[in-house]
């Protein structure tokens, strides 16, 4: 079956016309829940180094990688350890991942991170910390534009505590090129899912595979390819932002299809402070469109979502 290419807008994060940019973001989030982000301030050289270090880690022997098993959403997750589609009966997604949590902040957040031995990968930690901080900065600037897009003050998410020591998680991903065949279930790089949080900033190595489905409740699902544009992040809205906006902004289903080629990507999940209360925004509800979801503490919301994914 032929798959068309999604026609996503390109948002310029450096544009001085913030109102026009916010309006473009609003349209993109209502129509697709996905868009490209250009001029984001993360240097191309740093991106290149982060991909190189990611490749080095995933090329290590499995027993070396398993010295850093995932806990507290930090560390290594091997092939088939995750199944992002709870309705699927497949053995798991054909990808391996490494998670890096906040690298700065209060308490012991940064200390929870796990790092490969500097004897094995001497530049790994410093590269990932630099990349994390740069993308976190870009994500913070984007969130202020999303606030404007929602007819709110641009510092709204700061005022409600969402960006007071926010949760930023970097997820390095490796999809192997060669897959074993399965007669029972199709094998996905990443099965159909929507992201859990506020917003995700993704970079890929250019290898195809990412697809989106705009109408997640419609059957049969119609999928569209999302190619990487050089120099741009692929940004998508998560379930928490969909909830915050009373479903005005879409949290769009997406998946990664195997192409027979090895594939690397880096996803950065920008999420609020765990104590932030997520409740319907005043600009997104009315008498005729009352809130669809009760208020919830951000940390409680994520605890439940991760329990369903990993248990």
N, C-alpha and C positions, 0 to 999 in steps of 0.2 A: 504494500500500500504506500502511495506517495505521501510524504509528509511535507507540508508547506513550512516556510520560514516565518516566525513571528516578526511583525513589524513594530519593533519597540522604539520609543523615542530616546534620543540622547540628551541627557540633562547636563548642563555645564555648571559645575559646582563653583567655578570662579566668576560667573557672570555678575556684573554689578547690578543688574536689574533683578533684584531678589523677588519682587512681586510677580513678575512674568515667569521666573523660574519656578516659584511656588505653584503658580497656576498650571504649569506644564506637569509638575510632579502630581498635582491633584488629578489631572486628567489621566495620567499614566496609571495611578494607583486605583482609580475607579474602573478603568477599562481593562487593565492587564494585571496589575499588582507587580509588574516587572518593568524595569527600564535600565538603560545604560547610564553610567556616571563618568563624565569626562573631566579633565583638569582638576583632579581630586587631591593633588599635592603629594601623592606617594611616588617617590622617584623610581624611574624605570630600572635603574641600577640596583636598588634595594629589592625590587620585585624579582629581578633576575637572580640575585643571590639567595633569596628565600626559596625560590623554586629549586635551585642547585642544592641547597642544604636539605630540602625535603627529599629530593631524589637520593641523596647520599644515605639518609636514614632508612628509607624504604628498601634500599639495596642491601642493607645489612642482613646477616643470617637471622632466621626467625628466633633462635634462642637468645640472640643479642637484643632483639626488639622486645622480646617477652620479659626482659629484666625490668621493663617499665610498664607493667600492665595498667590499664585504665582504672583509676579510682578518683572519686570526687570530680569526675568529668575532666581529668587530666591524664595524659599518658597514651599508651598504645592500645589499639583495638584491632585484632587480626581479621583476616578474611572470614566472611560469613557470620561474624559476631553480632551484627545488627540486622534487623529487618524493619525498615522504616514504614512498611505497609502492614498494619495489624491484620488486614483482611487476607493477606497472602499466606499461603502454606509452604512457600519455598523455604529452603534451608538457610536463607540469609542473603544479604547483599554481597555482591562480588567486589568488595573494596576493602582496603585496610586504611586505618586512620590514626592520626596522632593529634591529641588535643592539648592546647596551651591555654590556660586560664588567664585571668588578669595578672599583669606583670607589675602593676603598681596598685596602691590603695591601702585602705585601713585594715587593721587586724592581720591575720596570717594568710590572706588570700594568695599573695604571690609565692609564699613558702610552700603552698600545696602543689605547685607545678613540679613536674618531673622533667629531668633533662638528661639527654644522652651524655655519656662520659666524655669530658673534654679531651681525654686521651684518644678517643675514637673519632669524635667530631669536634675539633677545637673551636670552630667558629659558629657552631650551631646555635647555642643559647643567645649570644649577642645579636646574631642576625634575626632570630625570631622575636626577641624583645624589641628590637628597633622596628621591625615590620608591624608588630602588634600595636605599638604606640602610635605609629604613623596612621594606620588604618583607623584606630580608635579616634584620632583627631578628625579625620575625614568624616567618620560616622557621626560625630558630635555636631559638625557643621551641617551635615545632611539633616539631622533630626530637627534643627532649628528651622530649616526650610519646610520640613514636613509639618511642623507646627503652623507655620504661615499658610501652608496648603489646606489646613483644616480650619482656617479662619480664626486662629488663636494667636496670642502674642508669641513671638519667635522664641522667647525664653520660657514658654509654658512648661515644657518637660523638665526644665531646671527647677522651676518653682514648685512643682508637685513632687520633687525628690527623685525623679526617674534617673537623672544624670548626676545625682549625688553619689559618687563612688559606684558607677554603673558596672554591669557585668559584661565584659567583652571576652568572647571565647573564639580562638583561632583553631580551625580544624583543617589539618593537612590531610589530603586524600590521594590515594593511589589506586587506580583501577588497572588490574593486569590485562594484558592484551589477549592472552589465550585463556579460554574458559573450558572447563569440562562440559560435556553435553548432559542435559537432563531431559528424560522422557516425561517427567511428572509436571514440572512447573518451569516457565521461562526463567532464565537467570538474568537479573538486572544488576547493573553497576550500583544503582541506587533505586529502590522501588518507589512507586508513586507516593508522594508525601507532600505536606506543606510544612514550612518551618514553624517553630513554636513561638518565637519571640517577637521583638519589635521589627527589626530589619536585618537583612543579611547582605554583605558585600562579598561577591565572589569573583575570583580570577581563575581562569583555566590556562592550560598550556597551548590552547588552540585546537586540540583534538576534539572532534565533534562528539555528541552524545547527549547533551542537555536538551530536554524537551519540556514544554509547558502545556497545561490543559486549562484553558480559561474558565470553562464551565464544569466545575468539579462535581456537581450533582447530576449532570446530564449523562445519559447512557445512549449509545456507546460514546466513550470519551474520544474527543478529537485532540490530537497532539500536534504541536508545532515545534520545529527546531529553533534553538537559541544559539546562534554562533557567537564566538568571542570576537569582540572588536578590539583591535590592538590599542592599548593605552586606556581602556575603559574597564571599570568594574561592572559586573552584572548585579543589579540590586533587586531584591524582592522584599515584599511586605510579609511579615509573619503573622501567625494566628493571634498573638497578643495584640498587635496593632489593629487587626481586623475586629477583634473584640472591643478594643478601646473606641473604635470609630463606628461601632454598631453596624458593622458589615458594609460601611460605605467604601472603605478601602479593601481590596481583595487580597486574601492570602491564597495564592494560586498553587494548585497542584503542580509538581514537577518531578522529573525522574531523570536518571542517566541510563541510556541504553548502551550496551556493549557494541563496539564497532570493529573489534578485532585488533584495535591499536591500543597500546599502553597509554594511559591518560593520567595526568596529575592536575589537581586543582587545590585552591586555598579558599576556604569559606570563613568569613568573619561574622560572628553573630553578635549584634549589638543589642543588649538587653538591659532592662532597668535595674536599679537597686532592688534587692530582694524584699525590702520593707515597703516599697512603693505600692500604693493601692491603685489597682487598675479598675476604673469604673467608666461608664459611658460618658464621653465628652459632651458637654452642653451643646456644642455646635453640631452634634451628630444625632440628636434626638429631639423629639417634639411630641405634642399630644397625639398626632397621627402616626408617629414613629417612635414609640416608647423604647426604653432600653431592653435589649434582648437577653442580656447577661447580668447576673448580680455582680457587685463589686467583689474583688478578690485580691489578696496580697500576692504580689508577683512571685515571691519565693515558693508559696504554697502551690501556685499554678504550675510552676516548672517541676516541682517535686512529683506531682501527679502525672504530668505528661511524660517525664523520663521513666517513671515506674512502668507505664504502659508499654514503652518502647523496649526497655531492657529486661523486664521480667517475663 
